[in-house]
Amino acid sequence: MKFLLVLLAFTNLAQAQSCNVELYSKIYRMENNQPLSSRDVVYKTTCSTDITGKLSQLISTASGVLTASFLEKEFPGQTVSIAPRKISLLDLPSTFRDQLAAQTNLYFFNIRSMNQLQTLSLIEGETAKTVCESCSSIGEKNIKVDITNPIANTQRTLWFSSKILAKVKVLKAKRTLGFQEKSLAPEDFYTEDSYTSMPQHILSQIENVNFYRPNKTLTEGSIITNMDLQAVNLVTYGTPVKIVLKNQNINLSKNAMPARSAQYGEAIELLTTTNKKILGRVIDYNKVVIEL
């Protein structure tokens, strides 16, 4: 009887130290460095919550591909059998971009599951296909993910929402620029990549920046839009301007009187000293070019 009790105790101990875990083979995080719970990584198991909790912590700190043999070594003195033998940790925003907006400047942010999931997790044999007809433009989008398993002959559909932004080169203020500044200089700005929902308003460069001034105070590091700057008048009504005549063979200059004040690049009517009206384009302070 005593021997039987010892044998049963030994058997129970061996069973307690031996268990199986089936993990998801692909785990797509919705955010970078997103922590993972047991629900995110474990499909089914006979192991204790202590073991599955430790596994989820180990996988949370990893990226790329993990092997089952590596994870099993983290449980010395126990027999924890892990399947599948390779687990891939992936990024859902990058996956959406690769499948829906590759070769564009569009990127996916603030991804949320409409099925109350924290990750997109697939078991071995499952494949995912994303569907979104409107994801070629900026804005809030709904994305369908069809998941199929041809071996098990199963199919399920999940839904996600995401904000799509454009990656553009932006111009930022190197220092605080007050609206009272008379003009600007190239050294007042620097460029870097940024994400925006309104790329049409963003300035990536300013040609002849000294011909503009702020129309409000621009704080250091702020992104410059086409609504933040105002072109200054380079030509003022009543002040003579220099005319530059240009074609392939002629490059002459003389003075004329502008019919109005004008900014850089604007077309303007001029009156010459012989009272002849001509049309030119403003290129600098008190300077107009006429291309013949």
Secondary structure, DSSP 4 states (H G I P E B T S, - for coil): -HHHHHHHHHHHHHHHTEEEEEE-SEEEESSTT----HHHHEEEESS-HHHHHHHHHHHHT--EEEEHHHHHTTSTTSEEEEESSEEEEEEHHHHHHHHHSTTSSEEEEEEEETTS-SEEEE-TT-EEEEE-TTTTSSEEEEEEEEEEETTTTEEEEEEEEEEEEEEEEEEEESS-B-TT-S---GGGEEEEEEEES-GGGB-S--TTGGGEEESS-B-TTPBPBTTTEEEPEEE-TTS-EEEEEESSS-EEEEEEEESS-EETT-EEEEEETTS-EEEEEEEETTEEEEE-
